[in-house]
């Protein structure tokens, strides 16, 4: 009775191999444009580094914990 409710599946078609990727030839103009964009990104990245005042470990100086107050202590 099991075959009565389950029709036979047709055979799967054979798997086609993937076509090879097209050769990626980049012209000299495109290479120059990519290099200019990379230089621009590096220049911007260097500009932001100068604004970071602490190291990744945090502030390395000792904190001033005791100071005179207005009440004379």
PDB file of N, CA, C, O and CB in Angstrom:
ATOM      1  N   UNK A   1       0.795  -1.184   0.000  1.00  0.00           N
ATOM      2  CA  UNK A   1       0.000   0.000   0.000  1.00  0.00           C
ATOM      3  C   UNK A   1       0.857   1.276   0.000  1.00  0.00           C
ATOM      4  O   UNK A   1       0.364   2.347  -0.352  1.00  0.00           O
ATOM      5  CB  UNK A   1      -0.915  -0.017   1.182  1.00  0.00           C
ATOM      6  N   UNK A   2       2.118   1.169   0.388  1.00  0.00           N
ATOM      7  CA  UNK A   2       2.975   2.347   0.430  1.00  0.00           C
ATOM      8  C   UNK A   2       3.224   2.931  -0.934  1.00  0.00           C
ATOM      9  O   UNK A   2       3.344   4.149  -1.067  1.00  0.00           O
ATOM     10  CB  UNK A   2       4.278   2.013   1.072  1.00  0.00           C
ATOM     11  N   UNK A   3       3.308   2.091  -1.966  1.00  0.00           N
ATOM     12  CA  UNK A   3       3.577   2.615  -3.305  1.00  0.00           C
ATOM     13  C   UNK A   3       2.329   3.233  -3.927  1.00  0.00           C
ATOM     14  O   UNK A   3       2.423   3.966  -4.911  1.00  0.00           O
ATOM     15  CB  UNK A   3       4.112   1.507  -4.206  1.00  0.00           C
ATOM     16  N   UNK A   4       1.189   2.946  -3.369  1.00  0.00           N
ATOM     17  CA  UNK A   4      -0.046   3.489  -3.893  1.00  0.00           C
ATOM     18  C   UNK A   4      -0.113   5.008  -3.677  1.00  0.00           C
ATOM     19  O   UNK A   4      -0.603   5.735  -4.542  1.00  0.00           O
ATOM     20  CB  UNK A   4      -1.244   2.801  -3.234  1.00  0.00           C
ATOM     21  N   UNK A   5       0.377   5.488  -2.526  1.00  0.00           N
ATOM     22  CA  UNK A   5       0.289   6.911  -2.192  1.00  0.00           C
ATOM     23  C   UNK A   5       1.553   7.684  -2.528  1.00  0.00           C
ATOM     24  O   UNK A   5       1.544   8.915  -2.515  1.00  0.00           O
ATOM     25  CB  UNK A   5      -0.015   7.074  -0.733  1.00  0.00           C
ATOM     26  N   UNK A   6       2.640   6.984  -2.828  1.00  0.00           N
ATOM     27  CA  UNK A   6       3.891   7.660  -3.165  1.00  0.00           C
ATOM     28  C   UNK A   6       4.239   7.393  -4.629  1.00  0.00           C
ATOM     29  O   UNK A   6       4.672   6.290  -4.964  1.00  0.00           O
ATOM     30  CB  UNK A   6       5.042   7.189  -2.232  1.00  0.00           C
ATOM     31  N   UNK A   7       4.059   8.378  -5.500  1.00  0.00           N
ATOM     32  CA  UNK A   7       4.423   8.149  -6.903  1.00  0.00           C
ATOM     33  C   UNK A   7       5.946   8.112  -7.040  1.00  0.00           C
ATOM     34  O   UNK A   7       6.665   8.710  -6.239  1.00  0.00           O
ATOM     35  CB  UNK A   7       3.818   9.256  -7.822  1.00  0.00           C
ATOM     36  N   UNK A   8       6.418   7.419  -8.041  1.00  0.00           N
ATOM     37  CA  UNK A   8       7.852   7.339  -8.274  1.00  0.00           C
ATOM     38  C   UNK A   8       8.369   8.697  -8.725  1.00  0.00           C
ATOM     39  O   UNK A   8       7.755   9.376  -9.546  1.00  0.00           O
ATOM     40  CB  UNK A   8       8.182   6.253  -9.321  1.00  0.00           C
ATOM     41  N   UNK A   9       9.513   9.072  -8.167  1.00  0.00           N
ATOM     42  CA  UNK A   9      10.142  10.349  -8.528  1.00  0.00           C
ATOM     43  C   UNK A   9      10.883  10.174  -9.847  1.00  0.00           C
ATOM     44  O   UNK A   9      11.537   9.152 -10.055  1.00  0.00           O
ATOM     45  CB  UNK A   9      11.117  10.840  -7.406  1.00  0.00           C
ATOM     46  N   UNK A  10      10.792  11.145 -10.731  1.00  0.00           N
ATOM     47  CA  UNK A  10      11.559  11.045 -11.986  1.00  0.00           C
ATOM     48  C   UNK A  10      13.055  11.188 -11.659  1.00  0.00           C
ATOM     49  O   UNK A  10      13.396  11.826 -10.664  1.00  0.00           O
ATOM     50  CB  UNK A  10      11.099  12.151 -13.026  1.00  0.00           C
ATOM     51  N   UNK A  11      13.927  10.630 -12.446  1.00  0.00           N
ATOM     52  CA  UNK A  11      15.369  10.751 -12.171  1.00  0.00           C
ATOM     53  C   UNK A  11      15.808  12.209 -12.302  1.00  0.00           C
ATOM     54  O   UNK A  11      15.302  12.953 -13.142  1.00  0.00           O
ATOM     55  CB  UNK A  11      16.194   9.852 -13.138  1.00  0.00           C
ATOM     56  N   UNK A  12      16.755  12.595 -11.457  1.00  0.00           N
ATOM     57  CA  UNK A  12      17.280  13.962 -11.485  1.00  0.00           C
ATOM     58  C   UNK A  12      18.164  14.148 -12.713  1.00  0.00           C
ATOM     59  O   UNK A  12      18.850  13.215 -13.130  1.00  0.00           O
ATOM     60  CB  UNK A  12      18.074  14.277 -10.191  1.00  0.00           C
ATOM     61  N   UNK A  13      18.152  15.341 -13.290  1.00  0.00           N
ATOM     62  CA  UNK A  13      19.022  15.583 -14.447  1.00  0.00           C
ATOM     63  C   UNK A  13      20.487  15.608 -13.971  1.00  0.00           C
ATOM     64  O   UNK A  13      20.751  15.926 -12.811  1.00  0.00           O
ATOM     65  CB  UNK A  13      18.640  16.936 -15.167  1.00  0.00           C
ATOM     66  N   UNK A  14      21.430  15.279 -14.851  1.00  0.00           N
ATOM     67  CA  UNK A  14      22.839  15.296 -14.451  1.00  0.00           C
ATOM     68  C   UNK A  14      23.280  16.722 -14.113  1.00  0.00           C
ATOM     69  O   UNK A  14      22.776  17.695 -14.674  1.00  0.00           O
ATOM     70  CB  UNK A  14      23.730  14.711 -15.573  1.00  0.00           C
ATOM     71  N   UNK A  15      24.222  16.820 -13.190  1.00  0.00           N
ATOM     72  CA  UNK A  15      24.713  18.125 -12.739  1.00  0.00           C
ATOM     73  C   UNK A  15      25.680  18.688 -13.770  1.00  0.00           C
ATOM     74  O   UNK A  15      26.631  18.021 -14.178  1.00  0.00           O
ATOM     75  CB  UNK A  15      25.402  18.012 -11.350  1.00  0.00           C
ATOM     76  N   UNK A  16      25.426  19.915 -14.182  1.00  0.00           N
ATOM     77  CA  UNK A  16      26.293  20.592 -15.143  1.00  0.00           C
ATOM     78  C   UNK A  16      27.469  21.226 -14.403  1.00  0.00           C
ATOM     79  O   UNK A  16      27.258  21.854 -13.365  1.00  0.00           O
ATOM     80  CB  UNK A  16      25.503  21.665 -15.946  1.00  0.00           C
ATOM     81  N   UNK A  17      28.696  21.086 -14.897  1.00  0.00           N
ATOM     82  CA  UNK A  17      29.825  21.765 -14.240  1.00  0.00           C
ATOM     83  C   UNK A  17      29.698  23.278 -14.436  1.00  0.00           C
ATOM     84  O   UNK A  17      29.160  23.751 -15.438  1.00  0.00           O
ATOM     85  CB  UNK A  17      31.191  21.253 -14.807  1.00  0.00           C
ATOM     86  N   UNK A  18      30.205  24.015 -13.459  1.00  0.00           N
ATOM     87  CA  UNK A  18      30.135  25.476 -13.528  1.00  0.00           C
ATOM     88  C   UNK A  18      31.049  25.981 -14.639  1.00  0.00           C
ATOM     89  O   UNK A  18      32.148  25.459 -14.826  1.00  0.00           O
ATOM     90  CB  UNK A  18      30.528  26.115 -12.168  1.00  0.00           C
ATOM     91  N   UNK A  19      30.599  26.995 -15.378  1.00  0.00           N
ATOM     92  CA  UNK A  19      31.455  27.526 -16.445  1.00  0.00           C
ATOM     93  C   UNK A  19      32.663  28.239 -15.830  1.00  0.00           C
ATOM     94  O   UNK A  19      32.558  28.791 -14.735  1.00  0.00           O
ATOM     95  CB  UNK A  19      30.655  28.499 -17.366  1.00  0.00           C
ATOM     96  N   UNK A  20      33.786  28.233 -16.508  1.00  0.00           N
ATOM     97  CA  UNK A  20      34.969  28.911 -15.952  1.00  0.00           C
ATOM     98  C   UNK A  20      34.718  30.415 -15.896  1.00  0.00           C
ATOM     99  O   UNK A  20      34.028  30.959 -16.759  1.00  0.00           O
ATOM    100  CB  UNK A  20      36.242  28.603 -16.804  1.00  0.00           C
ATOM    101  N   UNK A  21      35.269  31.091 -14.889  1.00  0.00           N
ATOM    102  CA  UNK A  21      35.059  32.542 -14.797  1.00  0.00           C
ATOM    103  C   UNK A  21      35.761  33.257 -15.954  1.00  0.00           C
ATOM    104  O   UNK A  21      36.797  32.793 -16.430  1.00  0.00           O
ATOM    105  CB  UNK A  21      35.577  33.085 -13.438  1.00  0.00           C
ATOM    106  N   UNK A  22      35.211  34.365 -16.400  1.00  0.00           N
ATOM    107  CA  UNK A  22      35.841  35.091 -17.499  1.00  0.00           C
ATOM    108  C   UNK A  22      37.172  35.682 -17.027  1.00  0.00           C
ATOM    109  O   UNK A  22      37.307  36.034 -15.855  1.00  0.00           O
ATOM    110  CB  UNK A  22      34.901  36.210 -18.032  1.00  0.00           C
ATOM    111  N   UNK A  23      38.138  35.792 -17.912  1.00  0.00           N
ATOM    112  CA  UNK A  23      39.419  36.375 -17.501  1.00  0.00           C
ATOM    113  C   UNK A  23      39.218  37.839 -17.122  1.00  0.00           C
ATOM    114  O   UNK A  23      38.541  38.590 -17.824  1.00  0.00           O
ATOM    115  CB  UNK A  23      40.478  36.246 -18.633  1.00  0.00           C
ATOM    116  N   UNK A  24      39.808  38.223 -16.020  1.00  0.00           N
ATOM    117  CA  UNK A  24      39.626  39.602 -15.544  1.00  0.00           C
ATOM    118  C   UNK A  24      40.866  40.418 -15.895  1.00  0.00           C
ATOM    119  O   UNK A  24      41.838  40.464 -15.142  1.00  0.00           O
ATOM    120  CB  UNK A  24      39.360  39.637 -14.001  1.00  0.00           C
ATOM    121  N   UNK A  25      40.806  41.043 -17.032  1.00  0.00           N
ATOM    122  CA  UNK A  25      41.897  41.912 -17.460  1.00  0.00           C
ATOM    123  C   UNK A  25      41.499  43.346 -17.137  1.00  0.00           C
ATOM    124  O   UNK A  25      40.453  43.836 -17.563  1.00  0.00           O
ATOM    125  CB  UNK A  25      42.209  41.737 -18.991  1.00  0.00           C
ATOM    126  N   UNK A  26      42.363  44.001 -16.375  1.00  0.00           N
ATOM    127  CA  UNK A  26      42.101  45.370 -15.958  1.00  0.00           C
ATOM    128  C   UNK A  26      43.031  46.283 -16.750  1.00  0.00           C
ATOM    129  O   UNK A  26      44.237  46.047 -16.821  1.00  0.00           O
ATOM    130  CB  UNK A  26      42.303  45.547 -14.413  1.00  0.00           C
ATOM    131  N   UNK A  27      42.460  47.326 -17.342  1.00  0.00           N
ATOM    132  CA  UNK A  27      43.271  48.251 -18.124  1.00  0.00           C
ATOM    133  C   UNK A  27      44.139  49.100 -17.188  1.00  0.00           C
ATOM    134  O   UNK A  27      43.904  49.159 -15.981  1.00  0.00           O
ATOM    135  CB  UNK A  27      42.371  49.155 -19.010  1.00  0.00           C
ATOM    136  N   UNK A  28      45.124  49.739 -17.764  1.00  0.00           N
ATOM    137  CA  UNK A  28      46.041  50.572 -16.975  1.00  0.00           C
ATOM    138  C   UNK A  28      45.292  51.745 -16.348  1.00  0.00           C
ATOM    139  O   UNK A  28      45.614  52.146 -15.229  1.00  0.00           O
ATOM    140  CB  UNK A  28      47.202  51.091 -17.856  1.00  0.00           C
ATOM    141  N   UNK A  29      44.312  52.297 -17.034  1.00  0.00           N
ATOM    142  CA  UNK A  29      43.532  53.406 -16.484  1.00  0.00           C
ATOM    143  C   UNK A  29      42.771  52.963 -15.234  1.00  0.00           C
ATOM    144  O   UNK A  29      42.717  53.693 -14.244  1.00  0.00           O
ATOM    145  CB  UNK A  29      42.550  53.952 -17.542  1.00  0.00           C
ATOM    146  N   UNK A  30      42.182  51.761 -15.283  1.00  0.00           N
ATOM    147  CA  UNK A  30      41.445  51.254 -14.123  1.00  0.00           C
ATOM    148  C   UNK A  30      42.393  50.974 -12.973  1.00  0.00           C
ATOM    149  O   UNK A  30      42.052  51.218 -11.815  1.00  0.00           O
ATOM    150  CB  UNK A  30      40.664  49.983 -14.486  1.00  0.00           C
ATOM    151  N   UNK A  31      43.598  50.456 -13.279  1.00  0.00           N
ATOM    152  CA  UNK A  31      44.593  50.219 -12.231  1.00  0.00           C
ATOM    153  C   UNK A  31      44.995  51.521 -11.559  1.00  0.00           C
ATOM    154  O   UNK A  31      45.128  51.579 -10.337  1.00  0.00           O
ATOM    155  CB  UNK A  31      45.830  49.525 -12.809  1.00  0.00           C
ATOM    156  N   UNK A  32      45.189  52.576 -12.365  1.00  0.00           N
ATOM    157  CA  UNK A  32      45.554  53.884 -11.805  1.00  0.00           C
ATOM    158  C   UNK A  32      44.434  54.436 -10.930  1.00  0.00           C
ATOM    159  O   UNK A  32      44.698  55.009  -9.873  1.00  0.00           O
ATOM    160  CB  UNK A  32      45.881  54.880 -12.930  1.00  0.00           C
ATOM    161  N   UNK A  33      43.181  54.267 -11.365  1.00  0.00           N
ATOM    162  CA  UNK A  33      42.045  54.756 -10.589  1.00  0.00           C
ATOM    163  C   UNK A  33      41.935  54.013  -9.262  1.00  0.00           C
ATOM    164  O   UNK A  33      41.661  54.624  -8.229  1.00  0.00           O
ATOM    165  CB  UNK A  33      40.745  54.608 -11.388  1.00  0.00           C
ATOM    166  N   UNK A  34      42.147  52.700  -9.285  1.00  0.00           N
ATOM    167  CA  UNK A  34      42.091  51.906  -8.056  1.00  0.00           C
ATOM    168  C   UNK A  34      43.210  52.323  -7.110  1.00  0.00           C
ATOM    169  O   UNK A  34      42.981  52.461  -5.908  1.00  0.00           O
ATOM    170  CB  UNK A  34      42.191  50.398  -8.373  1.00  0.00           C
ATOM    171  N   UNK A  35      44.412  52.524  -7.633  1.00  0.00           N
ATOM    172  CA  UNK A  35      45.554  52.932  -6.802  1.00  0.00           C
ATOM    173  C   UNK A  35      45.311  54.316  -6.193  1.00  0.00           C
ATOM    174  O   UNK A  35      45.645  54.540  -5.029  1.00  0.00           O
ATOM    175  CB  UNK A  35      46.859  52.939  -7.639  1.00  0.00           C
ATOM    176  N   UNK A  36      44.739  55.240  -6.958  1.00  0.00           N
ATOM    177  CA  UNK A  36      44.450  56.571  -6.435  1.00  0.00           C
ATOM    178  C   UNK A  36      43.415  56.494  -5.314  1.00  0.00           C
ATOM    179  O   UNK A  36      43.532  57.193  -4.307  1.00  0.00           O
ATOM    180  CB  UNK A  36      43.953  57.497  -7.560  1.00  0.00           C
ATOM    181  N   UNK A  37      42.416  55.653  -5.488  1.00  0.00           N
ATOM    182  CA  UNK A  37      41.380  55.491  -4.449  1.00  0.00           C
ATOM    183  C   UNK A  37      41.982  54.908  -3.173  1.00  0.00           C
ATOM    184  O   UNK A  37      41.628  55.329  -2.072  1.00  0.00           O
ATOM    185  CB  UNK A  37      40.233  54.579  -4.958  1.00  0.00           C
ATOM    186  N   UNK A  38      42.888  53.945  -3.317  1.00  0.00           N
ATOM    187  CA  UNK A  38      43.545  53.352  -2.145  1.00  0.00           C
ATOM    188  C   UNK A  38      44.405  54.392  -1.421  1.00  0.00           C
ATOM    189  O   UNK A  38      44.410  54.437  -0.191  1.00  0.00           O
ATOM    190  CB  UNK A  38      44.414  52.143  -2.565  1.00  0.00           C
ATOM    191  N   UNK A  39      45.127  55.222  -2.166  1.00  0.00           N
ATOM    192  CA  UNK A  39      45.940  56.278  -1.538  1.00  0.00           C
ATOM    193  C   UNK A  39      45.053  57.264  -0.791  1.00  0.00           C
ATOM    194  O   UNK A  39      45.406  57.727   0.294  1.00  0.00           O
ATOM    195  CB  UNK A  39      46.784  57.023  -2.599  1.00  0.00           C
ATOM    196  N   UNK A  40      43.903  57.584  -1.372  1.00  0.00           N
ATOM    197  CA  UNK A  40      42.955  58.514  -0.744  1.00  0.00           C
ATOM    198  C   UNK A  40      42.435  57.933   0.577  1.00  0.00           C
ATOM    199  O   UNK A  40      42.330  58.645   1.576  1.00  0.00           O
ATOM    200  CB  UNK A  40      41.769  58.816  -1.705  1.00  0.00           C
ATOM    201  N   UNK A  41      42.113  56.646   0.575  1.00  0.00           N
ATOM    202  CA  UNK A  41      41.622  55.986   1.788  1.00  0.00           C
ATOM    203  C   UNK A  41      42.704  55.962   2.858  1.00  0.00           C
ATOM    204  O   UNK A  41      42.423  56.224   4.027  1.00  0.00           O
ATOM    205  CB  UNK A  41      41.153  54.553   1.475  1.00  0.00           C
ATOM    206  N   UNK A  42      43.945  55.648   2.466  1.00  0.00           N
ATOM    207  CA  UNK A  42      45.051  55.615   3.430  1.00  0.00           C
ATOM    208  C   UNK A  42      45.306  57.005   4.019  1.00  0.00           C
ATOM    209  O   UNK A  42      45.597  57.127   5.209  1.00  0.00           O
ATOM    210  CB  UNK A  42      46.335  55.081   2.757  1.00  0.00           C
ATOM    211  N   UNK A  43      45.200  58.038   3.208  1.00  0.00           N
ATOM    212  CA  UNK A  43      45.418  59.406   3.695  1.00  0.00           C
ATOM    213  C   UNK A  43      44.361  59.772   4.737  1.00  0.00           C
ATOM    214  O   UNK A  43      44.680  60.388   5.754  1.00  0.00           O
ATOM    215  CB  UNK A  43      45.387  60.418   2.520  1.00  0.00           C
ATOM    216  N   UNK A  44      43.113  59.398   4.491  1.00  0.00           N
ATOM    217  CA  UNK A  44      42.042  59.676   5.453  1.00  0.00           C
ATOM    218  C   UNK A  44      42.249  58.879   6.733  1.00  0.00           C
ATOM    219  O   UNK A  44      41.998  59.387   7.826  1.00  0.00           O
ATOM    220  CB  UNK A  44      40.669  59.350   4.844  1.00  0.00           C
ATOM    221  N   UNK A  45      42.698  57.653   6.611  1.00  0.00           N
ATOM    222  CA  UNK A  45      42.898  56.802   7.775  1.00  0.00           C
ATOM    223  C   UNK A  45      44.014  57.365   8.654  1.00  0.00           C
ATOM    224  O   UNK A  45      43.897  57.341   9.879  1.00  0.00           O
ATOM    225  CB  UNK A  45      43.226  55.359   7.342  1.00  0.00           C
ATOM    226  N   UNK A  46      45.088  57.870   8.058  1.00  0.00           N
ATOM    227  CA  UNK A  46      46.181  58.446   8.831  1.00  0.00           C
ATOM    228  C   UNK A  46      45.719  59.711   9.557  1.00  0.00           C
ATOM    229  O   UNK A  46      46.186  60.000  10.659  1.00  0.00           O
ATOM    230  CB  UNK A  46      47.379  58.761   7.915  1.00  0.00           C
ATOM    231  N   UNK A  47      44.810  60.460   8.949  1.00  0.00           N
ATOM    232  CA  UNK A  47      44.318  61.677   9.569  1.00  0.00           C
ATOM    233  C   UNK A  47      43.530  61.406  10.836  1.00  0.00           C
ATOM    234  O   UNK A  47      43.563  62.219  11.760  1.00  0.00           O
ATOM    235  CB  UNK A  47      43.468  62.437   8.600  1.00  0.00           C
ATOM    236  N   UNK A  48      42.828  60.298  10.909  1.00  0.00           N
ATOM    237  CA  UNK A  48      42.043  59.968  12.096  1.00  0.00           C
ATOM    238  C   UNK A  48      42.904  59.424  13.218  1.00  0.00           C
ATOM    239  O   UNK A  48      42.528  59.543  14.384  1.00  0.00           O
ATOM    240  CB  UNK A  48      40.972  58.967  11.749  1.00  0.00           C
ATOM    241  N   UNK A  49      44.041  58.833  12.905  1.00  0.00           N
ATOM    242  CA  UNK A  49      44.906  58.265  13.937  1.00  0.00           C
ATOM    243  C   UNK A  49      45.434  59.345  14.876  1.00  0.00           C
ATOM    244  O   UNK A  49      45.651  59.077  16.058  1.00  0.00           O
ATOM    245  CB  UNK A  49      46.073  57.513  13.297  1.00  0.00           C
ATOM    246  N   UNK A  50      45.641  60.546  14.378  1.00  0.00           N
ATOM    247  CA  UNK A  50      46.211  61.596  15.213  1.00  0.00           C
ATOM    248  C   UNK A  50      45.220  62.093  16.260  1.00  0.00           C
ATOM    249  O   UNK A  50      45.633  62.761  17.207  1.00  0.00           O
ATOM    250  CB  UNK A  50      46.671  62.754  14.350  1.00  0.00           C
ATOM    251  N   UNK A  51      43.936  61.794  16.128  1.00  0.00           N
ATOM    252  CA  UNK A  51      42.958  62.269  17.099  1.00  0.00           C
ATOM    253  C   UNK A  51      42.799  61.330  18.283  1.00  0.00           C
ATOM    254  O   UNK A  51      42.173  61.698  19.277  1.00  0.00           O
ATOM    255  CB  UNK A  51      41.631  62.461  16.432  1.00  0.00           C
ATOM    256  N   UNK A  52      43.355  60.123  18.199  1.00  0.00           N
ATOM    257  CA  UNK A  52      43.245  59.164  19.297  1.00  0.00           C
ATOM    258  C   UNK A  52      44.330  59.489  20.312  1.00  0.00           C
ATOM    259  O   UNK A  52      45.516  59.443  19.988  1.00  0.00           O
ATOM    260  CB  UNK A  52      43.371  57.683  18.787  1.00  0.00           C
ATOM    261  N   UNK A  53      43.933  59.818  21.538  1.00  0.00           N
ATOM    262  CA  UNK A  53      44.886  60.279  22.533  1.00  0.00           C
ATOM    263  C   UNK A  53      45.319  59.187  23.505  1.00  0.00           C
ATOM    264  O   UNK A  53      46.264  59.399  24.266  1.00  0.00           O
ATOM    265  CB  UNK A  53      44.298  61.421  23.296  1.00  0.00           C
ATOM    266  N   UNK A  54      44.682  58.059  23.508  1.00  0.00           N
ATOM    267  CA  UNK A  54      45.066  56.976  24.406  1.00  0.00           C
ATOM    268  C   UNK A  54      45.443  55.751  23.600  1.00  0.00           C
ATOM    269  O   UNK A  54      45.145  55.649  22.410  1.00  0.00           O
ATOM    270  CB  UNK A  54      43.930  56.645  25.389  1.00  0.00           C
ATOM    271  N   UNK A  55      46.096  54.834  24.264  1.00  0.00           N
ATOM    272  CA  UNK A  55      46.456  53.586  23.604  1.00  0.00           C
ATOM    273  C   UNK A  55      45.280  52.617  23.708  1.00  0.00           C
ATOM    274  O   UNK A  55      44.300  52.919  24.389  1.00  0.00           O
ATOM    275  CB  UNK A  55      47.743  52.971  24.232  1.00  0.00           C
ATOM    276  N   UNK A  56      45.354  51.487  23.062  1.00  0.00           N
ATOM    277  CA  UNK A  56      44.274  50.505  23.193  1.00  0.00           C
ATOM    278  C   UNK A  56      44.154  49.981  24.630  1.00  0.00           C
ATOM    279  O   UNK A  56      43.117  49.432  25.003  1.00  0.00           O
ATOM    280  CB  UNK A  56      44.509  49.335  22.229  1.00  0.00           C
ATOM    281  N   UNK A  57      45.202  50.147  25.430  1.00  0.00           N
ATOM    282  CA  UNK A  57      45.175  49.678  26.815  1.00  0.00           C
ATOM    283  C   UNK A  57      44.558  50.703  27.756  1.00  0.00           C
ATOM    284  O   UNK A  57      44.322  50.402  28.926  1.00  0.00           O
ATOM    285  CB  UNK A  57      46.579  49.342  27.278  1.00  0.00           C
ATOM    286  N   UNK A  58      44.294  51.905  27.265  1.00  0.00           N
ATOM    287  CA  UNK A  58      43.697  52.939  28.100  1.00  0.00           C
ATOM    288  C   UNK A  58      44.732  53.992  28.494  1.00  0.00           C
ATOM    289  O   UNK A  58      45.828  54.032  27.935  1.00  0.00           O
ATOM    290  CB  UNK A  58      43.074  52.317  29.351  1.00  0.00           C
ATOM    291  N   UNK A  59      44.383  54.831  29.445  1.00  0.00           N
ATOM    292  CA  UNK A  59      45.273  55.877  29.912  1.00  0.00           C
ATOM    293  C   UNK A  59      46.381  55.231  30.740  1.00  0.00           C
ATOM    294  O   UNK A  59      46.111  54.418  31.623  1.00  0.00           O
ATOM    295  CB  UNK A  59      44.500  56.948  30.739  1.00  0.00           C
ATOM    296  N   UNK A  60      47.641  55.602  30.446  1.00  0.00           N
ATOM    297  CA  UNK A  60      48.774  54.985  31.119  1.00  0.00           C
ATOM    298  C   UNK A  60      49.306  55.829  32.278  1.00  0.00           C
ATOM    299  O   UNK A  60      50.180  55.374  33.015  1.00  0.00           O
ATOM    300  CB  UNK A  60      49.878  54.735  30.126  1.00  0.00           C
ATOM    301  N   UNK A  61      48.798  57.037  32.449  1.00  0.00           N
ATOM    302  CA  UNK A  61      49.268  57.916  33.520  1.00  0.00           C
ATOM    303  C   UNK A  61      48.521  57.602  34.815  1.00  0.00           C
ATOM    304  O   UNK A  61      47.422  57.047  34.801  1.00  0.00           O
ATOM    305  CB  UNK A  61      49.080  59.407  33.132  1.00  0.00           C
ATOM    306  N   UNK A  62      49.146  57.972  35.933  1.00  0.00           N
ATOM    307  CA  UNK A  62      48.502  57.792  37.235  1.00  0.00           C
ATOM    308  C   UNK A  62      47.381  58.811  37.385  1.00  0.00           C
ATOM    309  O   UNK A  62      47.529  59.970  36.995  1.00  0.00           O
ATOM    310  CB  UNK A  62      49.530  57.933  38.393  1.00  0.00           C
ATOM    311  N   UNK A  63      46.286  58.386  37.938  1.00  0.00           N
ATOM    312  CA  UNK A  63      45.155  59.275  38.149  1.00  0.00           C
ATOM    313  C   UNK A  63      45.372  60.085  39.417  1.00  0.00           C
ATOM    314  O   UNK A  63      45.888  59.572  40.410  1.00  0.00           O
ATOM    315  CB  UNK A  63      43.838  58.480  38.229  1.00  0.00           C
ATOM    316  N   UNK A  64      44.978  61.346  39.382  1.00  0.00           N
ATOM    317  CA  UNK A  64      45.073  62.202  40.565  1.00  0.00           C
ATOM    318  C   UNK A  64      43.840  61.922  41.421  1.00  0.00           C
ATOM    319  O   UNK A  64      42.723  62.297  41.066  1.00  0.00           O
ATOM    320  CB  UNK A  64      45.172  63.736  40.174  1.00  0.00           C
ATOM    321  N   UNK A  65      44.063  61.254  42.557  1.00  0.00           N
ATOM    322  CA  UNK A  65      42.938  60.844  43.390  1.00  0.00           C
ATOM    323  C   UNK A  65      42.744  61.752  44.587  1.00  0.00           C
ATOM    324  O   UNK A  65      41.626  61.843  45.094  1.00  0.00           O
ATOM    325  CB  UNK A  65      43.130  59.428  43.858  1.00  0.00           C
ATOM    326  N   UNK A  66      43.773  62.425  45.060  1.00  0.00           N
ATOM    327  CA  UNK A  66      43.636  63.313  46.206  1.00  0.00           C
ATOM    328  C   UNK A  66      43.916  64.737  45.780  1.00  0.00           C
ATOM    329  O   UNK A  66      44.921  65.021  45.128  1.00  0.00           O
ATOM    330  CB  UNK A  66      44.579  62.894  47.347  1.00  0.00           C
ATOM    331  N   UNK A  67      43.021  65.625  46.154  1.00  0.00           N
ATOM    332  CA  UNK A  67      43.232  67.035  45.863  1.00  0.00           C
ATOM    333  C   UNK A  67      42.554  67.859  46.952  1.00  0.00           C
ATOM    334  O   UNK A  67      41.626  67.397  47.616  1.00  0.00           O
ATOM    335  CB  UNK A  67      42.683  67.410  44.451  1.00  0.00           C
ATOM    336  N   UNK A  68      43.032  69.075  47.119  1.00  0.00           N
ATOM    337  CA  UNK A  68      42.444  69.961  48.116  1.00  0.00           C
ATOM    338  C   UNK A  68      41.065  70.395  47.651  1.00  0.00           C
ATOM    339  O   UNK A  68      40.840  70.597  46.458  1.00  0.00           O
ATOM    340  CB  UNK A  68      43.348  71.190  48.371  1.00  0.00           C
ATOM    341  N   UNK A  69      40.164  70.536  48.574  1.00  0.00           N
ATOM    342  CA  UNK A  69      38.817  70.993  48.249  1.00  0.00           C
ATOM    343  C   UNK A  69      38.648  72.401  48.793  1.00  0.00           C
ATOM    344  O   UNK A  69      39.552  72.923  49.445  1.00  0.00           O
ATOM    345  CB  UNK A  69      37.730  70.031  48.831  1.00  0.00           C
ATOM    346  N   UNK A  70      37.544  73.002  48.544  1.00  0.00           N
ATOM    347  CA  UNK A  70      37.271  74.353  49.028  1.00  0.00           C
ATOM    348  C   UNK A  70      37.030  74.385  50.534  1.00  0.00           C
ATOM    349  O   UNK A  70      37.094  75.455  51.138  1.00  0.00           O
ATOM    350  CB  UNK A  70      36.069  74.933  48.305  1.00  0.00           C
ATOM    351  N   UNK A  71      36.758  73.252  51.148  1.00  0.00           N
ATOM    352  CA  UNK A  71      36.466  73.204  52.565  1.00  0.00           C
ATOM    353  C   UNK A  71      37.720  73.064  53.414  1.00  0.00           C
ATOM    354  O   UNK A  71      37.607  73.004  54.638  1.00  0.00           O
ATOM    355  CB  UNK A  71      35.530  72.072  52.852  1.00  0.00           C
ATOM    356  N   UNK A  72      38.913  73.009  52.824  1.00  0.00           N
ATOM    357  CA  UNK A  72      40.147  73.014  53.590  1.00  0.00           C
ATOM    358  C   UNK A  72      40.720  71.640  53.904  1.00  0.00           C
ATOM    359  O   UNK A  72      41.684  71.572  54.665  1.00  0.00           O
ATOM    360  CB  UNK A  72      39.923  73.730  54.846  1.00  0.00           C
ATOM    361  N   UNK A  73      40.215  70.583  53.393  1.00  0.00           N
ATOM    362  CA  UNK A  73      40.775  69.265  53.685  1.00  0.00           C
ATOM    363  C   UNK A  73      42.061  69.052  52.960  1.00  0.00           C
ATOM    364  O   UNK A  73      42.674  67.993  53.088  1.00  0.00           O
ATOM    365  CB  UNK A  73      39.805  68.176  53.326  1.00  0.00           C
TER     366      UNK A  73
END
